[in-house]
């Protein structure tokens, strides 16, 4: 037999990267919003913190808070946030479920949400819960509003809309911002900026989709500005804020779906607060659902959002004013998520196949070569005669 | 079974004597239990299938692009021994075993579907299309038996085997686009089309379309495989592989849309000229007992995934050639996959002629990992 052109072996190769293939793809790793501190990744053996340690530390903290005097109530939330920072430093990766359970334990304390419903520091708590809820951020923020926590905080709605947009529900992201207006969230500039940024990103996505379909010829027809097509299954159209519409205060806000109306009722109508409470939260099943929502693996692909500069939003939720995409920076020792001043330098990807195979399968290509396919040098198969066999 | 074939000690492959497959040395066995199957075809293997009947001695059949079909049998020496070969004057695009493992259906690129009777070693044409036959599946239903063939001529045809040698077509379904992949797990059949739509058929009392699902994947569908529900009783959905290094898991009757998802796979670890290369997912197979899946790609790796936990179980080291097809034995003990050039880089990319067949013990590798709490 002819000598093999290469030496084939099944000997195992040294490929250290294979063990971390899953983590290499950014969609499979959910980083914290502000990146991870480098010290947290350089752990020493003696400093290893376990899940039990975190649970015990929280229990001690909650017990300590129970004994606080009334004058020290403002320190309670700060101590909780300090615990969150400690948790994120010590248990950076792979403890999303534990983190969610601990956060739920915090907010489910009696009177906690009512006590801090106007405190903007609660935004951090909701963000952390949303980020660790296995893709159920929409439900978390909805729950927060239903419990009247940060109802009038515009930054919450901006963050909520952004998380929904990341999940690909662009129409729902618009509804969230509409809800912010209906609830008279302040400052209104945050809502306006988030809305503008959302539409800008939507246009950019459409342009990119159009660029990827170079072979298709799309017949573009002009339509009257007032006859914009609906988007999705609902009869809603893209938000177009004309100057005359912005200044017109007599028109009613756009209506929501029935489901949203039932779950999240606005507390403000005609730019005035209602004289009495119109929302009563009695659906206990929601609480039980959200308690264990982190067990439901809702894998949502995330991709970087190139936000425009919006210090109002970032200033409300983070101490840093950086308004750039967070992306991984690999080095020879470890992988660190950090915020860089320059634009993202994530490597581009390309398919390792010929362009013709995007529309034509490999087998079709081979079949098109017949009868001159280089493999076809064999004789025709013999036909079977069943009569002879019988 | 092969007594009447008259082969005896006659040479079967390439003029050389029949020999058993090569087992890796003991030093490598502890690290890697894979072993090669001797006598692989000289051209790219398009399809490889274990015999369906659970046997003490499973059989293995493969079809290649040079029209060669070969059958091996697992012998007493724990190796696969070559048993039979046929040469078809066209590339083999798919094969399907009959339920008792006595015959093999062959889908050929010359627009014909053939039946190979292993006992008599004769081949008959049992169906024809207006284009290359891409898929063939044997349907062993409660009320009827037939062969389902899908083709690039945009039709799905069902053939009756009772009136051979006459070709009897039981049904024909006109499809909007070419058939790129198909799978059958009675009573469900799924057909993936070139327009990235998946037709779902109920095969009870004849094929009936029950759903037309648009693929979650943006690029061309390359393979499809049906999986069972958690009770391992009934088909529940399918997994799709595309040329873009992505797999979609789709439930047919989904209670929660979040149950459907996609994940990336088969992408280069290093940058090549500043780009991360994305490879095609050439085949997908589900483990019959564990419900986990294995994907193989043009990057020369196979990966094992737990779709319920949405985690990766294992990834192999890169092989020197793309992996073209795979199959898991009905016992769940063996994974077989073939190496060869898959034409992804065109005719000029075929720099390493030939193919290899590797058997991998997978019952432990594809076992879902217990959840830690």
Interface residues (C-beta under 8 A of the other chain):
Chain A: X1 X4 X5 X6 X8 X10 X11 X12 X13 X15 X17 X18 X21 X22 X24 X25 X27 X28 X135 X296 X297 X298 X299 X301 X347 X348 X349 X350 X351 X352 X353 X354 X356 X357 X358 X359 X361 X362 X363 X364 X365 X366 X367 X369 X370 X373 X374 X375 X376 X377 X378 X379 X380 X381 X382 X383 X384 X385 X386 X387 X389
Chain B: X14 X16 X24 X28 X31 X32 X34 X35 X36 X43 X46 X64 X65 X66 X67 X68 X86 X87 X88 X89 X90 X91 X93 X109 X110 X114 X115 X117 X120 X122 X123 X124 X125 X131 X132 X134 X152 X164 X165 X178 X180 X194 X219 X220 X222 X243 X244 X245 X258 X261 X262 X263 X264 X267 X268 X269 X271 X274 X275 X276 X277 X278 X279 X280 X298 X299 X303 X309 X310 X311 X312 X315 X317 X318 X320 X342 X343 X344 X345 X346 X347 X352 X353 X354 X356 X358
